[in-house]
Amino acid sequence: MELNILKGDMRHLSFRSVSFSFVYSFNAIFFMTKNDIAISMREIERVLKPSGLCFVNFVSVDEPNKGPFCKPFLGNPRFSKHEDHEADKYFTNFEIIHKEKRIIDKRTHRKRLVQAYIDYVVHKK
């Protein structure tokens, strides 16, 4: 299978408006400041066709990890965490089809890792 993978910036998507039927962002958008997340969400809305679907997830404030797990990105050394309904504001021109808060408790032989996400599947109006 041939894949057409491009490196880019979610705040400035290099695609024409209304050019995609589906946008998928998994564990990516929360490495930004909340201001940059708002810009990125407007870009996702811009490139998504009417009736298009989008999956995106955010880190919940219930995420206990206080430090970064990678180098600072875009000047933001930590995740941008959201309250349970805080990210709803990004979806005023969407119908929220599915919203789920997931708390994952992973245990390995060395340590315990708890992660908390708020997942959205939305349909553009």
C-alpha positions as CSV (number, residue, x, y, z in Angstrom):
1,M,0.0,0.0,0.0
2,E,1.3,3.4,-0.9
3,L,1.0,6.1,1.7
4,N,1.2,9.8,1.1
5,I,2.6,11.1,4.3
6,L,3.4,14.8,4.7
7,K,5.1,16.6,7.6
8,G,3.4,19.8,8.6
9,D,2.1,22.1,11.2
10,M,-1.5,21.5,12.5
11,R,-1.9,25.3,13.0
12,H,-1.3,25.9,9.3
13,L,-2.6,22.9,7.3
14,S,-1.3,23.1,3.7
15,F,-4.6,21.8,2.2
16,R,-7.5,23.4,0.5
17,S,-10.6,24.2,2.4
18,V,-13.2,21.4,2.5
19,S,-10.9,18.8,1.0
20,F,-11.2,15.9,3.5
21,S,-14.0,13.6,4.5
22,F,-12.2,12.4,7.6
23,V,-9.6,13.9,9.9
24,Y,-7.9,11.8,12.5
25,S,-5.7,13.2,15.3
26,F,-4.6,10.8,17.9
27,N,-2.4,11.9,20.8
28,A,-1.0,14.8,18.8
29,I,-2.9,18.0,19.5
30,F,-2.3,18.1,23.2
31,F,1.4,18.9,22.8
32,M,0.4,22.5,22.1
33,T,-0.7,25.5,24.2
34,K,-4.5,25.9,24.4
35,N,-4.2,28.9,22.1
36,D,-2.5,26.8,19.5
37,I,-5.0,24.0,20.0
38,A,-7.8,26.4,19.2
39,I,-6.0,27.5,16.0
40,S,-5.4,23.8,15.0
41,M,-9.1,23.0,15.6
42,R,-10.2,25.8,13.3
43,E,-7.8,24.4,10.7
44,I,-9.3,20.9,11.1
45,E,-12.7,22.4,10.7
46,R,-11.6,24.4,7.6
47,V,-10.2,21.4,5.7
48,L,-13.1,19.1,6.6
49,K,-15.9,18.7,4.2
50,P,-19.5,19.3,5.3
51,S,-20.8,16.0,6.8
52,G,-17.2,15.0,7.3
53,L,-16.1,13.1,10.4
54,C,-13.3,13.9,12.8
55,F,-11.6,12.0,15.7
56,V,-9.5,14.0,18.1
57,N,-8.5,13.5,21.7
58,F,-7.3,15.7,24.5
59,V,-5.5,15.1,27.7
60,S,-7.8,15.3,30.7
61,V,-7.0,17.2,33.9
62,D,-7.3,13.8,35.6
63,E,-3.9,12.9,33.9
64,P,-1.6,12.6,36.9
65,N,1.6,13.0,35.0
66,K,3.0,16.4,35.9
67,G,6.1,16.4,33.7
68,P,6.7,16.0,30.0
69,F,7.4,12.7,28.4
70,C,9.3,14.3,25.6
71,K,11.2,17.4,24.8
72,P,9.2,20.7,25.0
73,F,7.2,21.2,21.8
74,L,6.3,24.7,20.5
75,G,7.6,26.1,23.7
76,N,5.2,24.1,25.8
77,P,7.0,21.7,28.2
78,R,3.8,20.0,29.4
79,F,0.5,18.7,28.0
80,S,-2.4,21.1,27.7
81,K,-5.0,19.5,29.9
82,H,-8.7,20.0,29.6
83,E,-11.6,19.8,32.0
84,D,-14.4,17.3,31.1
85,H,-16.4,19.7,29.0
86,E,-13.8,22.4,28.2
87,A,-12.9,21.1,24.7
88,D,-16.6,21.1,23.7
89,K,-16.1,24.8,22.7
90,Y,-14.1,23.6,19.7
91,F,-17.1,21.8,18.2
92,T,-19.7,24.5,17.8
93,N,-20.0,23.7,14.1
94,F,-20.1,20.0,14.7
95,E,-22.4,17.4,16.1
96,I,-20.7,15.4,18.8
97,I,-21.4,11.8,17.9
98,H,-19.3,10.1,20.6
99,K,-17.4,11.6,23.6
100,E,-15.6,9.4,26.0
101,K,-13.3,9.9,28.9
102,R,-10.7,7.1,29.2
103,I,-8.5,6.5,32.2
104,I,-5.8,4.0,31.4
105,D,-3.8,2.3,34.1
106,K,-0.8,0.6,32.7
107,R,1.5,-1.5,34.8
108,T,4.8,-2.9,33.8
109,H,7.5,-4.8,35.8
110,R,9.2,-1.4,36.5
111,K,6.5,1.2,36.9
112,R,2.9,2.3,36.8
113,L,1.6,4.7,34.2
114,V,-1.8,6.4,34.4
115,Q,-3.1,8.3,31.4
116,A,-6.4,10.2,31.1
117,Y,-7.9,11.2,27.7
118,I,-11.1,12.8,26.4
119,D,-11.9,11.4,23.0
120,Y,-14.3,13.0,20.5
121,V,-15.9,11.7,17.3
122,V,-17.7,14.6,15.6
123,H,-19.6,15.2,12.5
124,K,-19.3,18.6,10.7
125,K,-22.6,20.4,10.2
